[in-house]
Amino acid sequence: MKQRLIDTNRFALYTVFAVLTGVFFAQIIKGFLHTEPNGKIDHQLLRYLSLPGVIYMRSFILIIAPLLVTSLSLSFLPIKSENPFDKLRRFNDQKQKQQQRRQQTKKKTAKLDAQKLIIVTFIVFGAFSLLASIFGACLMLTFGSFASPYSTDHDNDDDADEFLAMNQTIPDVSDENIRNQKHYIIHKYYQHDTIYNSFLNIFPDNMITPFFISSYSKTKILWPANLSTLLDPNYYIETQNEKLINYKANMLSLCIISLCLGVILQKLGSDRTKRIRALLYEADTIIHYVMQFLMKLLPIGMFCWMFAESLKMASLSEMALKLAYFYLIAVGAFMFWLFVFYPVVYIIFTRENPFKLYKNILSAIVIAFGSCSSAITLPETMRCMRKNCQLSNRICQTVLPLGMTLHMNGPAMYFPMTAIFVAYINRTPVGFYSVIVLCLFAVIMSMGVPPVIGTGTTMLNHMAVASVLGVDNPQDILAYVLAFEWMMERIRTSTNIIGDCFAAKCIERILNIQDDELDDENYLEVESEEKL
């Protein structure tokens, strides 16, 4: 059993060992590389030492945009092997054919019930994922600011002003009232710019530029010569709009374009879109091949990256303290979600003991934690819910497979937390409207991008989500955050499985669905096919 556990998690153990080894070697030889009079490492030497890690991270960044497009587009299309959507269609077709042989009058009622089940399932999954994303973001906004590299509020205000008012000439003032008014004006226009740019980037004017260019509008404030006039309530603030370009992928545009492309391809059918579907399938195969190759080199890449980053860092203990604080918040968030939120919702809808459900699905939770894959755990999850929890066959064969693909509460909660933490460390201001866009984007990313065992896809997802907040080079901090990704990924997978089970029981009670003879026949038929 012990050897099997080691073999299953061998890749994760290699990655953790590479991270710790890189930090350890950097601390040992740091004293021998101080070539500058001020005690710092020579810039040119440090640049060449960090080159292997930079090349590896740039290779990961290279496939973020193509992976986002293919994954989100193909999430609406069937794959070669039967996916949950195909199984759902096959189940509904079989049900309708058998009902036609029984009673013609029940056909419309059965069709409406199937459609109602699908609609309610999507609503419940979407609501749970969105609430998880909002909860994770709010929790990190409340407690994550303590991880900021600057302790005083005054310093934080100065850093925010420097970021918000870049390219603007603002005279220094000593009067506190004028300073507060200046802060208010800057933040007000920054919020308006955030809202405007969010909608602007959703609808690009070119299909190609979102892959490497983000365009946005910035309000330039024309400050008066005498800043005391800012205190006059009748004073009109003059502004100018500037159009700026940032040479990085526009993730919001790519997300919307990919979703629209997937919906259009699904509506037009396979006969009219055969070539573009084949192109997407082949591109997705190539991208995943490259990603798997990069993941095999992940321990080497993480060693080089952590070695260089540890040489740059002035205080390793300070970063370790911040990471410990971040993981404490993250684990606390998952524990609250698992043992407070889910049980409360379960009691409200079912009036049953939620902890009895935990006992009945314990084997599925163990498999999810060990395998770190919702797909591998699905057969055991269906068996536990059917045999131990007496879940309806119709719910078991519809809700649970859909939940494996769409209901990702763990990533939906964790992605915003990581993005906000990285933004705090990088001194990037986080506004209210940016958080709203971040939560929606995190839900889409968690539902659309398929989970792959390993840290490679997680790194790509974190980079894409962090880019929504405007964080430049998030991989600098993500390399440290992902040091214990092997554990957090297992917690997220367990959260997904538990959420699917709780949602299935709640949907069963909401729709009052019970087993009948048709369900039993179809369950035995599908079960025999799965065994084959």
N, C-alpha and C positions, 0 to 999 in steps of 0.2 A: 504493500500500500504506500509506504514511504517513497520507494523507488518510482512508483507510478506517478505520484504527486510531483516528484522532482522532474521526471521526463515531460510531464504535461506543461510545467511552468519553466522549462529550461531557458527559453528565449527571454522571458521576463527577468529571470535571475541573472543572465548574462548582461542585460541592459543595466540593471541596478549595480552590478559589480563594476561595469565600465564607468558609470557615473562616479561612484565612490573612488575608484582607482584614479580617475582623472583629477579629482579634487585633491586626493592624497599626494600624488606626484607633484602637482603644482605647488602645494604648500612646502614640500621638501626642497625643491630647487629654486624657490622664489628668492631665497637669500643669495644665491650664486649669480643671479641675473641682474642685479642692481648696478647698471652701468652709468646712470646719470648722477650728477653731483647731488641732486635733491633726493636721492634714494629711490627713484622710480626706474622702471625698466625702460630701456631704449624703445622708442616708438616703432622704429623700423624692425627691430628684432621681434617685438611683440606682434607686429603685423604678419610677419612670416610664420611665426609659431601658430597663429590662429588661422592661417590659410586653409589647412585641411578641414577644420571644422566649418569654416565659412563656406567652402565649396560644397560640403555635404548638406548644409542647411539651405543653400541656394538651390540645390537639386530638389529638395522637398518643396520649396516655394514654387518651383517651376511647374509642378503638376497640380497645384491647388485649383487654378481656374478650370483646366480641362476636366479634372475629377468632379468638380461641382456641376459642370454642365451635363456630363454624361450620366452621373448618378441621379440627379434630380429629373432629368428628362426620361430616363429609363424606368424611374419609379412608377410611372403611369402605364408602362408597357409590360406585357408578359415576357418572361425569360424562357430559355429553352426548357429548363426543368420547371415543373408546375409550382407556381407561387401561390400564396394565400388567396389572391384575387381569382386565379383560375379554379382553385378548389371551391371557392365560394360560388362561382358561376356554375361549376359542374354540379354542386350540391343543389342549387336552385333548379337547374334543368331536370335533374332526376326527380326532385320533389314534384315539379309540375307535371312531368310525364306520368308518374304514379297516381297523382291526384286526378288526372284526366281519365284514367282507367277506372277510378273509383266513383267519383261524382263530379260531373261537369259544373255543377253550381258552386263548388268550393274553390275553383281555380282563381277567380279574382281575389278572393279573400286571402288565399295563400300568397299570392304575388304581393299584395299590399303588406302582409306581415313580414315578408323578406325585405322589402324596401324599407319598412319601418325599422327593422332590426339594424340594417346597414346605417341608416341615418342616425339613430340613437347611438350606435357604436362610435361613429365618427365624432359626434358631439361630445360624448363622454371622454374619449381619448384626447380630443383637442382641448377640452376644458382642463383636464388633469395636467397635461403637458404645459399649458400656458400658466396655470397656477403654480406649478413647480418652478417654471422659469422666473416668474415674478417674485416668488418667495426667495429663491436663491439670490436674485439681484438685490432685493431689499435687505436681505440679511448681510450681504457683503457691503452694501452702501452704509449700513448702520454701524457695523463693527470693523469693516476692512480698512477704514481710514486710519486706524491705529498703526497699520503696516506702512504708512507713508514714510519716506525717508526724511521727512522734516516734521518736527514735533510741534512747533508753535503755529497757531492760526495765522499770525501775521506773515510768517514765511510762506504759508500756503496761499494766502491771498496774493502775495507778490508773484509767486510762481504762476498762479492762474492768470493774473493780469498780463504777465509776460507772454503767456501762450495765446490768450484771447486777443490781445492787441498787437500781435506781431505785424510788422511793416507799418506801424503807426508811431508817430512822434508824440509822446505824452510828457509834458513837463512835470518834473517832480514838484510836489506841493507838500507843505507842512501842516496846513489846516486840516483837521480831522473831518469836518463836515464836507469840505470840498473833496477830500479823498474818498469818503463814503459815497458821495454822489457820483464820482468818477467810476467807482466800482459798480454801482448800480447800472449806469449807462452801458458799460462794457458788457456786463452779463446779460442785460436785456437784449442787446443787439446780437450777442452770441447765440442766445436761445432762438431768436428769429432766424438766424442763419442756419442753425441746426435743422429746424423744421423744413425750411425751404430747400436746403441741400439734400435732405432725405428724400423728398418727393422728386427733386431734380435728378438724382442718381437712380431712382427707380425706373425712370423712362429716359433712356439714353437716346441721342440723336443718330447713333451709328451702331451697327451690330458688331463691329470689330473692336472699336476703341475700349469697351469695358474690360477687355482682357488685359490691358496694360495701362489705361489712363482713367483717372477719376477727375472729373471737372466739378468745380463748386464755385459758389458766389460768396464773396466776403464783403461785409459792410465796413467801409473805412470812415471813421469818425473825424470830422474836421474840427479840431479843438479850437476854441477861441483864444485870442492872445491873453485875455484876462480870465483865468479860470474861475474867478469868483462869480462870474455871470452864470455859471452852472446852477447856482443856488436860486436863481430867479425862476419862479414857476412858469412865467410867460416866455422864457427863452426857448427859441426853436433851434434844435440841434441839426446842423447841416451834416449830411453824409454823402458818400459816393459808393457805388457798387463796383466791385472789382471781380472779374472772372479769372480764376486761377486754375491751374492744372497740376495734378499730382501724378507722378509716373508710378502708379501701382494699380493692381487690379481692382475694379469696382465690383465688390462682392454682391451688393444689393442688386445692381443691374443684372449681373449674371444669374442670380437666384431667380429673379422675376422672369427673365428671358427663358431660362431652362424650364421653369414650371409651365409657362405658356406654351413652349414647344412641346412638352410632354402631353398637355391637355389636347392640343391641336392634333398631334399624331394619333392619340387615342380616339378622337372623334372621327377623323378621316378614315380610319381603318387600315389594315395591313396591306390591302391590295393597292391603294393609292399612294402609300408612303413606304413602299418596300425598300427603295434604295436608301433613303435617309435613315430608315431604321437599321439597315445593314451597316451603314456608316457609323452610327452611334454605337451599335453592338461591338463592332471591330475596334473602334477607338477606345471603348471602355475596356476591352480585353487588353489592348496595348498599355493603357494607363495602369491597370492593375498589375500587369507583368512588371512594369517599371517600378511600381510601388513595392511589390514583393521583393524585387532585387535590392531596392534601397533599404527595406526592412532587414534584410539579411546582413547588411553592412551597418545597421543601427548601433550595435555595441561599439564598433570602431569609431563611427561618427560622433557618438555621444562622448566617448573618451577624449577625442581631439577637441570637441567644443567645450567640454567642461574644464579641460586642462587650460585652454586659453582664457576662458571667462574667469577662472579662479585666479589666474595671474593678474588680471585686470582689477579684480575686486580688492578694495582696501581692507574691508573687515568681513571675513567669512562668517564669523559668529553672529554678526548683525543680520545677515541674510538668512542664516539658519533659524534665528529666532523668529523672523517674519514668516518663513515657510512653516514653522511649527504652529504659529498663530493661524495661518491660513488653513492648514489641515485640520486644526481644532474646530474652526468655524465650519468647514466643509463636512466633516464627520458629524458634527452636531446637527447640521441641517438635514442630513440623511436620516439620522436617528429620530429627529422630530417628525419627519415625513412618514417614516415607517411605523412608528409606535404611537403617534398622536393623530396625524392627519388621516391616514388610511383607516385606523380603527374608528375614529369619529364619523367619517363618511359612511363606513360600513354599518355602524349601529343605526345611523339615521335612516338608511334605505332598507336594511334587512331586519333590524331589531334582533340580531343574533350576536353571539360572542365572537369578536374578531380574532382573538388569540387561539381559538379552536381551529380557525382556518390556517393560522401559522403552523400549527401542529400537523395538520393534514397535508400540507405542501412542503414539509421540511426536507424531504428527499430532493425535490426540485430546486429548492434554495441551495442545497449543498452542491448539486451538479452545476448550477449557474455560477456559484462562487468559484468552483474549481475549474470549470471549462472556460469561463468568461465569454460565453456565447449564448444568446437567446435561442438561436436556431438549434443548437445541440440539445438544449434543455427542453424544447417544445414537446417532444413525445412524452417525457416524464411529467411535464406540467399538465398535459391533457389527461394522462392516466390518473394523476392525483386528484384533479378536479372532478373527473368522471366517477372514479371509484370511491374516493374518500369524502368528497364534498357533495356528491350526487348532483352535479351540475348537468343541466339539460344538454343532450347531445347536439341540438341545434346551436346552442350558445358555445359549446365546447369546440365545435368544428368551424365556427365562424369568427367568434370574438378573439379566441386565443391566437390563431394564426395571424389575424390582422394586427393584434397587439404586438406580436413579434416584430412586425415591420413598422408600424406607425406609432405605437405607444412607448415612447422613450423618455420616461420621466427622469431617469438618472442623468443622461446627457443634457436634457433641457434645463435641469437645475444647475448642473456643474459648469457648463460652458459660460453662462453669464458671470458666475462667481469668479472663475479664472480670468475672464476678460477684464472685469473691474479691478481685480487685484493687480494684474499687470499694468493697468492704466494708472493706478495709484503709485506703483513703484516707478513708472516712467514719467511721473509728474504730468499726466494728461488729465485735464478736467473732465468730469463725467456729469453731463447735464441730464435733466429729467426726461427730455424728449429723446435723447440718445439712448437712455435706458429702455424706453418703450420699443424703439426700433431694435435694440439689442435682444430683448426678450422674444420678439416675434421672429427675428432671424435665427435665434438659437433653437426655437421650436421647429422651424423649417429644416434647419441643418440636422437636427437630431432625428427627424422623421424621414428626410429624403436621402441622406448619405448612409449607405448600408454599413453595418458594423463589421469590422475585420479584426480578428484576434491579433493583437500587437499594438505597439505604440505609434507606428507610422501614421495610420489614419487619424488617430487622436491628435497628433501634432498638427496635421493639416486642418482639422476642424477647429482647433484652438486658434490657429493663425487667422483663419477666415473670420471667426467670430470677433476676435480682438480688433481686426481691421475696421469693424463697424464703428468703434469708438475713436478711430483715428490714431491708433497706437502704431508708431513706427518701430520696426524691428522687434516685434514681440517675442521672437525666439530667444532673445538674450535672457529673459526671465523665465520663459516657458521651459527652457532646458533644466532649470532647477525645479520647477513645479512638477515636471514629468519624471523626476527621480523616483517618486513613489507612485507612479501611474499604474503600476501592476496591481497595487492594492486598491486604488480608487476605481479602477476599471471593473474590478470584481464587485465592489460595493454598488456601482452603477448598474451592472448587469443584474444583480440580485434585486435591486430596487425595481428594475423593469419587469422582472418576472412576478414579483409580489404585486406590483401595480396591475398587471394583466389579470391576475386571479381576483383581486378585489373588484376590479372594474367588471369582470364577467359576472360575478355574483350580484352586483348592483344592477346591471343591465337585465339579468334574469328576473329580478324582483320588480324592476320598473315596468317591464313588458309582460310580466306574469306568464312567462313561457314555461310549458311543461312538456315532458316526454310523451310521445305517442308512438303508435306502431310504425309509422313512417320513419321517425327518427331512429328507432331501434334498428330497422332494416338498413338504413343508410349508414349508420354508425358501424355496424358489423362489416358492411361492404368496404367502407373507407379504411377501416382498421386492417382488414386483410390485405388491401393494396399497399398500405404503409409497411406492413411486415415484409411483403415481397420486395 
